[in-house]
């Protein structure tokens, strides 16, 4: 198996990934940890978009109205 890729995220992001994996009960090897760390900045950006304050008139994303009878 090839060497795991270099981890390309900050120490704070690595700590956050390690904590989240531990809380989820995951045991990650070096390759898996590097892959999750590579995705961490994107996941954090999505999390920030989703956890913003919503206006009263904005419908929640889980509302679905079927147009079929």
HTML snippet that shows the backbone in 3Dmol.js (N, CA, C, O; Angstrom):
<script src="https://3Dmol.org/build/3Dmol-min.js"></script>
<div id="view" style="width:600px;height:400px;position:relative"></div>
<script>
const pdb = `
ATOM      1  N   UNK A   1       0.853  -1.176   0.000  1.00  0.00           N
ATOM      2  CA  UNK A   1       0.000   0.000   0.000  1.00  0.00           C
ATOM      3  C   UNK A   1       0.895   1.233   0.000  1.00  0.00           C
ATOM      4  O   UNK A   1       1.891   1.272   0.723  1.00  0.00           O
ATOM      5  N   UNK A   2       0.554   2.244  -0.802  1.00  0.00           N
ATOM      6  CA  UNK A   2       1.389   3.444  -0.864  1.00  0.00           C
ATOM      7  C   UNK A   2       1.352   4.220   0.454  1.00  0.00           C
ATOM      8  O   UNK A   2       0.463   4.044   1.288  1.00  0.00           O
ATOM      9  N   UNK A   3       2.340   5.071   0.599  1.00  0.00           N
ATOM     10  CA  UNK A   3       2.409   5.917   1.791  1.00  0.00           C
ATOM     11  C   UNK A   3       1.181   6.823   1.863  1.00  0.00           C
ATOM     12  O   UNK A   3       0.663   7.246   0.830  1.00  0.00           O
ATOM     13  N   UNK A   4       0.718   7.122   3.068  1.00  0.00           N
ATOM     14  CA  UNK A   4      -0.419   8.041   3.181  1.00  0.00           C
ATOM     15  C   UNK A   4      -0.004   9.430   2.709  1.00  0.00           C
ATOM     16  O   UNK A   4       1.149   9.826   2.884  1.00  0.00           O
ATOM     17  N   UNK A   5      -0.930  10.169   2.115  1.00  0.00           N
ATOM     18  CA  UNK A   5      -0.590  11.521   1.651  1.00  0.00           C
ATOM     19  C   UNK A   5      -0.270  12.432   2.829  1.00  0.00           C
ATOM     20  O   UNK A   5      -0.678  12.179   3.963  1.00  0.00           O
ATOM     21  N   UNK A   6       0.459  13.484   2.537  1.00  0.00           N
ATOM     22  CA  UNK A   6       0.775  14.463   3.580  1.00  0.00           C
ATOM     23  C   UNK A   6      -0.517  15.128   4.051  1.00  0.00           C
ATOM     24  O   UNK A   6      -1.408  15.414   3.251  1.00  0.00           O
ATOM     25  N   UNK A   7      -0.605  15.364   5.329  1.00  0.00           N
ATOM     26  CA  UNK A   7      -1.798  15.997   5.893  1.00  0.00           C
ATOM     27  C   UNK A   7      -1.729  17.483   5.587  1.00  0.00           C
ATOM     28  O   UNK A   7      -0.776  18.166   5.964  1.00  0.00           O
ATOM     29  N   UNK A   8      -2.759  17.977   4.893  1.00  0.00           N
ATOM     30  CA  UNK A   8      -2.765  19.356   4.423  1.00  0.00           C
ATOM     31  C   UNK A   8      -3.873  20.154   5.107  1.00  0.00           C
ATOM     32  O   UNK A   8      -4.781  20.664   4.450  1.00  0.00           O
ATOM     33  N   UNK A   9      -3.787  20.253   6.428  1.00  0.00           N
ATOM     34  CA  UNK A   9      -4.709  21.114   7.167  1.00  0.00           C
ATOM     35  C   UNK A   9      -4.014  21.568   8.447  1.00  0.00           C
ATOM     36  O   UNK A   9      -2.970  21.035   8.823  1.00  0.00           O
ATOM     37  N   UNK A  10      -4.591  22.535   9.095  1.00  0.00           N
ATOM     38  CA  UNK A  10      -3.970  23.114  10.282  1.00  0.00           C
ATOM     39  C   UNK A  10      -4.021  22.134  11.455  1.00  0.00           C
ATOM     40  O   UNK A  10      -4.758  21.149  11.431  1.00  0.00           O
ATOM     41  N   UNK A  11      -3.238  22.424  12.457  1.00  0.00           N
ATOM     42  CA  UNK A  11      -3.229  21.582  13.649  1.00  0.00           C
ATOM     43  C   UNK A  11      -4.591  21.605  14.336  1.00  0.00           C
ATOM     44  O   UNK A  11      -5.046  20.590  14.863  1.00  0.00           O
ATOM     45  N   UNK A  12      -5.238  22.767  14.325  1.00  0.00           N
ATOM     46  CA  UNK A  12      -6.577  22.869  14.926  1.00  0.00           C
ATOM     47  C   UNK A  12      -7.571  21.976  14.192  1.00  0.00           C
ATOM     48  O   UNK A  12      -8.402  21.325  14.824  1.00  0.00           O
ATOM     49  N   UNK A  13      -7.491  21.940  12.859  1.00  0.00           N
ATOM     50  CA  UNK A  13      -8.380  21.073  12.084  1.00  0.00           C
ATOM     51  C   UNK A  13      -8.065  19.600  12.350  1.00  0.00           C
ATOM     52  O   UNK A  13      -8.976  18.775  12.432  1.00  0.00           O
ATOM     53  N   UNK A  14      -6.783  19.270  12.485  1.00  0.00           N
ATOM     54  CA  UNK A  14      -6.404  17.891  12.790  1.00  0.00           C
ATOM     55  C   UNK A  14      -6.960  17.482  14.151  1.00  0.00           C
ATOM     56  O   UNK A  14      -7.467  16.372  14.311  1.00  0.00           O
ATOM     57  N   UNK A  15      -6.865  18.374  15.124  1.00  0.00           N
ATOM     58  CA  UNK A  15      -7.399  18.084  16.455  1.00  0.00           C
ATOM     59  C   UNK A  15      -8.909  17.893  16.408  1.00  0.00           C
ATOM     60  O   UNK A  15      -9.454  17.014  17.076  1.00  0.00           O
ATOM     61  N   UNK A  16      -9.585  18.731  15.606  1.00  0.00           N
ATOM     62  CA  UNK A  16     -11.037  18.634  15.474  1.00  0.00           C
ATOM     63  C   UNK A  16     -11.438  17.311  14.820  1.00  0.00           C
ATOM     64  O   UNK A  16     -12.399  16.668  15.244  1.00  0.00           O
ATOM     65  N   UNK A  17     -10.697  16.909  13.784  1.00  0.00           N
ATOM     66  CA  UNK A  17     -10.968  15.639  13.102  1.00  0.00           C
ATOM     67  C   UNK A  17     -10.738  14.472  14.059  1.00  0.00           C
ATOM     68  O   UNK A  17     -11.544  13.544  14.114  1.00  0.00           O
ATOM     69  N   UNK A  18      -9.645  14.520  14.808  1.00  0.00           N
ATOM     70  CA  UNK A  18      -9.337  13.445  15.754  1.00  0.00           C
ATOM     71  C   UNK A  18     -10.421  13.341  16.820  1.00  0.00           C
ATOM     72  O   UNK A  18     -10.833  12.237  17.177  1.00  0.00           O
ATOM     73  N   UNK A  19     -10.883  14.470  17.328  1.00  0.00           N
ATOM     74  CA  UNK A  19     -11.932  14.471  18.349  1.00  0.00           C
ATOM     75  C   UNK A  19     -13.245  13.931  17.786  1.00  0.00           C
ATOM     76  O   UNK A  19     -13.915  13.125  18.432  1.00  0.00           O
ATOM     77  N   UNK A  20     -13.615  14.376  16.578  1.00  0.00           N
ATOM     78  CA  UNK A  20     -14.859  13.901  15.961  1.00  0.00           C
ATOM     79  C   UNK A  20     -14.802  12.400  15.699  1.00  0.00           C
ATOM     80  O   UNK A  20     -15.786  11.693  15.915  1.00  0.00           O
ATOM     81  N   UNK A  21     -13.659  11.913  15.236  1.00  0.00           N
ATOM     82  CA  UNK A  21     -13.512  10.472  14.984  1.00  0.00           C
ATOM     83  C   UNK A  21     -13.612   9.688  16.278  1.00  0.00           C
ATOM     84  O   UNK A  21     -14.244   8.633  16.328  1.00  0.00           O
ATOM     85  N   UNK A  22     -12.990  10.202  17.319  1.00  0.00           N
ATOM     86  CA  UNK A  22     -13.036   9.524  18.625  1.00  0.00           C
ATOM     87  C   UNK A  22     -14.472   9.488  19.157  1.00  0.00           C
ATOM     88  O   UNK A  22     -14.923   8.460  19.662  1.00  0.00           O
ATOM     89  N   UNK A  23     -15.184  10.609  19.044  1.00  0.00           N
ATOM     90  CA  UNK A  23     -16.577  10.666  19.517  1.00  0.00           C
ATOM     91  C   UNK A  23     -17.480   9.730  18.720  1.00  0.00           C
ATOM     92  O   UNK A  23     -18.449   9.190  19.253  1.00  0.00           O
ATOM     93  N   UNK A  24     -17.157   9.540  17.438  1.00  0.00           N
ATOM     94  CA  UNK A  24     -17.951   8.648  16.584  1.00  0.00           C
ATOM     95  C   UNK A  24     -17.555   7.186  16.755  1.00  0.00           C
ATOM     96  O   UNK A  24     -18.182   6.299  16.176  1.00  0.00           O
ATOM     97  N   UNK A  25     -16.517   6.933  17.550  1.00  0.00           N
ATOM     98  CA  UNK A  25     -16.081   5.565  17.774  1.00  0.00           C
ATOM     99  C   UNK A  25     -15.262   5.000  16.627  1.00  0.00           C
ATOM    100  O   UNK A  25     -15.160   3.783  16.475  1.00  0.00           O
ATOM    101  N   UNK A  26     -14.673   5.880  15.815  1.00  0.00           N
ATOM    102  CA  UNK A  26     -13.889   5.436  14.666  1.00  0.00           C
ATOM    103  C   UNK A  26     -12.414   5.285  15.034  1.00  0.00           C
ATOM    104  O   UNK A  26     -11.875   6.060  15.825  1.00  0.00           O
ATOM    105  N   UNK A  27     -11.790   4.299  14.461  1.00  0.00           N
ATOM    106  CA  UNK A  27     -10.350   4.132  14.576  1.00  0.00           C
ATOM    107  C   UNK A  27      -9.787   4.298  13.170  1.00  0.00           C
ATOM    108  O   UNK A  27      -9.933   3.410  12.331  1.00  0.00           O
ATOM    109  N   UNK A  28      -9.145   5.430  12.915  1.00  0.00           N
ATOM    110  CA  UNK A  28      -8.640   5.743  11.589  1.00  0.00           C
ATOM    111  C   UNK A  28      -7.152   5.445  11.500  1.00  0.00           C
ATOM    112  O   UNK A  28      -6.387   5.772  12.408  1.00  0.00           O
ATOM    113  N   UNK A  29      -6.745   4.819  10.391  1.00  0.00           N
ATOM    114  CA  UNK A  29      -5.312   4.658  10.174  1.00  0.00           C
ATOM    115  C   UNK A  29      -4.787   5.971   9.570  1.00  0.00           C
ATOM    116  O   UNK A  29      -5.561   6.902   9.349  1.00  0.00           O
ATOM    117  N   UNK A  30      -3.490   6.047   9.308  1.00  0.00           N
ATOM    118  CA  UNK A  30      -2.880   7.297   8.843  1.00  0.00           C
ATOM    119  C   UNK A  30      -3.461   7.753   7.511  1.00  0.00           C
ATOM    120  O   UNK A  30      -3.671   8.947   7.297  1.00  0.00           O
ATOM    121  N   UNK A  31      -3.718   6.810   6.622  1.00  0.00           N
ATOM    122  CA  UNK A  31      -4.271   7.156   5.310  1.00  0.00           C
ATOM    123  C   UNK A  31      -5.692   7.703   5.444  1.00  0.00           C
ATOM    124  O   UNK A  31      -6.026   8.720   4.835  1.00  0.00           O
ATOM    125  N   UNK A  32      -6.518   7.044   6.227  1.00  0.00           N
ATOM    126  CA  UNK A  32      -7.892   7.501   6.430  1.00  0.00           C
ATOM    127  C   UNK A  32      -7.912   8.868   7.113  1.00  0.00           C
ATOM    128  O   UNK A  32      -8.700   9.743   6.754  1.00  0.00           O
ATOM    129  N   UNK A  33      -7.040   9.038   8.098  1.00  0.00           N
ATOM    130  CA  UNK A  33      -6.970  10.318   8.813  1.00  0.00           C
ATOM    131  C   UNK A  33      -6.591  11.442   7.852  1.00  0.00           C
ATOM    132  O   UNK A  33      -7.164  12.529   7.912  1.00  0.00           O
ATOM    133  N   UNK A  34      -5.629  11.185   6.969  1.00  0.00           N
ATOM    134  CA  UNK A  34      -5.202  12.191   5.996  1.00  0.00           C
ATOM    135  C   UNK A  34      -6.346  12.535   5.042  1.00  0.00           C
ATOM    136  O   UNK A  34      -6.519  13.697   4.674  1.00  0.00           O
ATOM    137  N   UNK A  35      -7.124  11.532   4.642  1.00  0.00           N
ATOM    138  CA  UNK A  35      -8.252  11.771   3.735  1.00  0.00           C
ATOM    139  C   UNK A  35      -9.323  12.616   4.410  1.00  0.00           C
ATOM    140  O   UNK A  35      -9.880  13.526   3.796  1.00  0.00           O
ATOM    141  N   UNK A  36      -9.609  12.318   5.663  1.00  0.00           N
ATOM    142  CA  UNK A  36     -10.617  13.093   6.389  1.00  0.00           C
ATOM    143  C   UNK A  36     -10.109  14.517   6.623  1.00  0.00           C
ATOM    144  O   UNK A  36     -10.878  15.472   6.522  1.00  0.00           O
ATOM    145  N   UNK A  37      -8.825  14.662   6.935  1.00  0.00           N
ATOM    146  CA  UNK A  37      -8.251  15.994   7.118  1.00  0.00           C
ATOM    147  C   UNK A  37      -8.307  16.806   5.824  1.00  0.00           C
ATOM    148  O   UNK A  37      -8.508  18.020   5.864  1.00  0.00           O
ATOM    149  N   UNK A  38      -8.132  16.149   4.686  1.00  0.00           N
ATOM    150  CA  UNK A  38      -8.212  16.853   3.405  1.00  0.00           C
ATOM    151  C   UNK A  38      -9.616  17.383   3.159  1.00  0.00           C
ATOM    152  O   UNK A  38      -9.782  18.426   2.527  1.00  0.00           O
ATOM    153  N   UNK A  39     -10.627  16.676   3.650  1.00  0.00           N
ATOM    154  CA  UNK A  39     -12.015  17.110   3.463  1.00  0.00           C
ATOM    155  C   UNK A  39     -12.463  18.101   4.529  1.00  0.00           C
ATOM    156  O   UNK A  39     -13.477  18.776   4.349  1.00  0.00           O
ATOM    157  N   UNK A  40     -11.738  18.201   5.622  1.00  0.00           N
ATOM    158  CA  UNK A  40     -12.157  19.021   6.766  1.00  0.00           C
ATOM    159  C   UNK A  40     -12.432  20.481   6.416  1.00  0.00           C
ATOM    160  O   UNK A  40     -13.447  21.007   6.873  1.00  0.00           O
ATOM    161  N   UNK A  41     -11.599  21.169   5.639  1.00  0.00           N
ATOM    162  CA  UNK A  41     -11.912  22.573   5.334  1.00  0.00           C
ATOM    163  C   UNK A  41     -13.231  22.732   4.576  1.00  0.00           C
ATOM    164  O   UNK A  41     -13.953  23.706   4.787  1.00  0.00           O
ATOM    165  N   UNK A  42     -13.545  21.786   3.703  1.00  0.00           N
ATOM    166  CA  UNK A  42     -14.790  21.856   2.948  1.00  0.00           C
ATOM    167  C   UNK A  42     -15.986  21.574   3.852  1.00  0.00           C
ATOM    168  O   UNK A  42     -17.021  22.233   3.748  1.00  0.00           O
ATOM    169  N   UNK A  43     -15.840  20.612   4.724  1.00  0.00           N
ATOM    170  CA  UNK A  43     -16.910  20.277   5.660  1.00  0.00           C
ATOM    171  C   UNK A  43     -17.180  21.456   6.596  1.00  0.00           C
ATOM    172  O   UNK A  43     -18.332  21.763   6.904  1.00  0.00           O
ATOM    173  N   UNK A  44     -16.106  22.114   7.046  1.00  0.00           N
ATOM    174  CA  UNK A  44     -16.257  23.265   7.935  1.00  0.00           C
ATOM    175  C   UNK A  44     -16.969  24.416   7.224  1.00  0.00           C
ATOM    176  O   UNK A  44     -17.797  25.100   7.825  1.00  0.00           O
ATOM    177  N   UNK A  45     -16.651  24.626   5.960  1.00  0.00           N
ATOM    178  CA  UNK A  45     -17.314  25.674   5.186  1.00  0.00           C
ATOM    179  C   UNK A  45     -18.803  25.376   5.037  1.00  0.00           C
ATOM    180  O   UNK A  45     -19.630  26.277   5.175  1.00  0.00           O
ATOM    181  N   UNK A  46     -19.146  24.139   4.762  1.00  0.00           N
ATOM    182  CA  UNK A  46     -20.554  23.746   4.634  1.00  0.00           C
ATOM    183  C   UNK A  46     -21.263  23.906   5.977  1.00  0.00           C
ATOM    184  O   UNK A  46     -22.392  24.393   6.035  1.00  0.00           O
ATOM    185  N   UNK A  47     -20.598  23.495   7.053  1.00  0.00           N
ATOM    186  CA  UNK A  47     -21.185  23.619   8.383  1.00  0.00           C
ATOM    187  C   UNK A  47     -21.496  25.073   8.712  1.00  0.00           C
ATOM    188  O   UNK A  47     -22.541  25.370   9.292  1.00  0.00           O
ATOM    189  N   UNK A  48     -20.598  25.978   8.347  1.00  0.00           N
ATOM    190  CA  UNK A  48     -20.824  27.393   8.623  1.00  0.00           C
ATOM    191  C   UNK A  48     -22.006  27.933   7.828  1.00  0.00           C
ATOM    192  O   UNK A  48     -22.756  28.776   8.320  1.00  0.00           O
ATOM    193  N   UNK A  49     -22.173  27.448   6.604  1.00  0.00           N
ATOM    194  CA  UNK A  49     -23.314  27.889   5.801  1.00  0.00           C
ATOM    195  C   UNK A  49     -24.634  27.385   6.382  1.00  0.00           C
ATOM    196  O   UNK A  49     -25.627  28.113   6.398  1.00  0.00           O
ATOM    197  N   UNK A  50     -24.644  26.145   6.854  1.00  0.00           N
ATOM    198  CA  UNK A  50     -25.870  25.549   7.361  1.00  0.00           C
ATOM    199  C   UNK A  50     -26.256  26.062   8.738  1.00  0.00           C
ATOM    200  O   UNK A  50     -27.441  26.112   9.068  1.00  0.00           O
ATOM    201  N   UNK A  51     -25.285  26.439   9.537  1.00  0.00           N
ATOM    202  CA  UNK A  51     -25.598  26.824  10.904  1.00  0.00           C
ATOM    203  C   UNK A  51     -25.803  28.331  11.057  1.00  0.00           C
ATOM    204  O   UNK A  51     -25.710  28.866  12.162  1.00  0.00           O
ATOM    205  N   UNK A  52     -26.079  29.006   9.955  1.00  0.00           N
ATOM    206  CA  UNK A  52     -26.326  30.441  10.064  1.00  0.00           C
ATOM    207  C   UNK A  52     -27.733  30.710  10.589  1.00  0.00           C
ATOM    208  O   UNK A  52     -28.599  29.836  10.547  1.00  0.00           O
ATOM    209  N   UNK A  53     -27.946  31.903  11.073  1.00  0.00           N
ATOM    210  CA  UNK A  53     -29.253  32.295  11.586  1.00  0.00           C
ATOM    211  C   UNK A  53     -30.207  32.450  10.417  1.00  0.00           C
ATOM    212  O   UNK A  53     -29.851  33.075   9.418  1.00  0.00           O
ATOM    213  N   UNK A  54     -31.389  31.910  10.511  1.00  0.00           N
ATOM    214  CA  UNK A  54     -32.397  31.987   9.453  1.00  0.00           C
ATOM    215  C   UNK A  54     -33.445  33.035   9.812  1.00  0.00           C
ATOM    216  O   UNK A  54     -33.755  33.251  10.983  1.00  0.00           O
ATOM    217  N   UNK A  55     -33.985  33.686   8.771  1.00  0.00           N
ATOM    218  CA  UNK A  55     -35.091  34.608   8.976  1.00  0.00           C
ATOM    219  C   UNK A  55     -36.369  33.809   9.180  1.00  0.00           C
ATOM    220  O   UNK A  55     -36.447  32.642   8.797  1.00  0.00           O
ATOM    221  N   UNK A  56     -37.358  34.430   9.774  1.00  0.00           N
ATOM    222  CA  UNK A  56     -38.613  33.761  10.094  1.00  0.00           C
ATOM    223  C   UNK A  56     -39.301  33.233   8.835  1.00  0.00           C
ATOM    224  O   UNK A  56     -39.900  32.158   8.867  1.00  0.00           O
ATOM    225  N   UNK A  57     -39.224  33.971   7.736  1.00  0.00           N
ATOM    226  CA  UNK A  57     -39.931  33.584   6.523  1.00  0.00           C
ATOM    227  C   UNK A  57     -39.220  32.483   5.727  1.00  0.00           C
ATOM    228  O   UNK A  57     -39.812  31.934   4.797  1.00  0.00           O
ATOM    229  N   UNK A  58     -37.985  32.150   6.060  1.00  0.00           N
ATOM    230  CA  UNK A  58     -37.270  31.096   5.346  1.00  0.00           C
ATOM    231  C   UNK A  58     -37.758  29.730   5.811  1.00  0.00           C
ATOM    232  O   UNK A  58     -37.745  29.420   7.003  1.00  0.00           O
ATOM    233  N   UNK A  59     -38.183  28.928   4.858  1.00  0.00           N
ATOM    234  CA  UNK A  59     -38.673  27.587   5.186  1.00  0.00           C
ATOM    235  C   UNK A  59     -37.501  26.658   5.486  1.00  0.00           C
ATOM    236  O   UNK A  59     -36.431  26.802   4.893  1.00  0.00           O
ATOM    237  N   UNK A  60     -37.686  25.729   6.380  1.00  0.00           N
ATOM    238  CA  UNK A  60     -36.619  24.761   6.632  1.00  0.00           C
ATOM    239  C   UNK A  60     -36.399  23.873   5.414  1.00  0.00           C
ATOM    240  O   UNK A  60     -37.300  23.688   4.596  1.00  0.00           O
ATOM    241  N   UNK A  61     -35.214  23.338   5.305  1.00  0.00           N
ATOM    242  CA  UNK A  61     -34.856  22.543   4.138  1.00  0.00           C
ATOM    243  C   UNK A  61     -35.593  21.208   4.098  1.00  0.00           C
ATOM    244  O   UNK A  61     -35.671  20.588   3.037  1.00  0.00           O
ATOM    245  N   UNK A  62     -36.130  20.754   5.216  1.00  0.00           N
ATOM    246  CA  UNK A  62     -36.767  19.444   5.226  1.00  0.00           C
ATOM    247  C   UNK A  62     -38.254  19.502   4.894  1.00  0.00           C
ATOM    248  O   UNK A  62     -38.949  18.498   5.051  1.00  0.00           O
ATOM    249  N   UNK A  63     -38.759  20.638   4.441  1.00  0.00           N
ATOM    250  CA  UNK A  63     -40.160  20.768   4.060  1.00  0.00           C
ATOM    251  C   UNK A  63     -40.288  20.303   2.615  1.00  0.00           C
ATOM    252  O   UNK A  63     -39.580  20.778   1.727  1.00  0.00           O
ATOM    253  N   UNK A  64     -41.195  19.376   2.399  1.00  0.00           N
ATOM    254  CA  UNK A  64     -41.439  18.866   1.050  1.00  0.00           C
ATOM    255  C   UNK A  64     -42.942  18.786   0.845  1.00  0.00           C
ATOM    256  O   UNK A  64     -43.665  18.208   1.657  1.00  0.00           O
ATOM    257  N   UNK A  65     -43.390  19.361  -0.231  1.00  0.00           N
ATOM    258  CA  UNK A  65     -44.808  19.311  -0.576  1.00  0.00           C
ATOM    259  C   UNK A  65     -44.924  18.571  -1.899  1.00  0.00           C
ATOM    260  O   UNK A  65     -44.397  19.018  -2.917  1.00  0.00           O
ATOM    261  N   UNK A  66     -45.602  17.459  -1.881  1.00  0.00           N
ATOM    262  CA  UNK A  66     -45.776  16.665  -3.081  1.00  0.00           C
ATOM    263  C   UNK A  66     -46.860  17.281  -3.944  1.00  0.00           C
ATOM    264  O   UNK A  66     -47.922  17.662  -3.451  1.00  0.00           O
ATOM    265  N   UNK A  67     -46.583  17.375  -5.228  1.00  0.00           N
ATOM    266  CA  UNK A  67     -47.583  17.920  -6.150  1.00  0.00           C
ATOM    267  C   UNK A  67     -48.389  16.810  -6.821  1.00  0.00           C
ATOM    268  O   UNK A  67     -49.323  17.081  -7.576  1.00  0.00           O
ATOM    269  N   UNK A  68     -48.026  15.576  -6.546  1.00  0.00           N
ATOM    270  CA  UNK A  68     -48.757  14.440  -7.117  1.00  0.00           C
ATOM    271  C   UNK A  68     -49.914  14.055  -6.190  1.00  0.00           C
ATOM    272  O   UNK A  68     -49.808  14.174  -4.970  1.00  0.00           O
ATOM    273  N   UNK A  69     -51.035  13.585  -6.793  1.00  0.00           N
ATOM    274  CA  UNK A  69     -52.175  13.152  -5.946  1.00  0.00           C
ATOM    275  C   UNK A  69     -51.885  11.866  -5.200  1.00  0.00           C
ATOM    276  O   UNK A  69     -52.736  11.379  -4.456  1.00  0.00           O
TER     277      UNK A  69
END
`;
const viewer = $3Dmol.createViewer("view");
viewer.addModel(pdb, "pdb");
viewer.setStyle({}, {cartoon: {color: "spectrum"}});
viewer.zoomTo();
viewer.render();
</script>
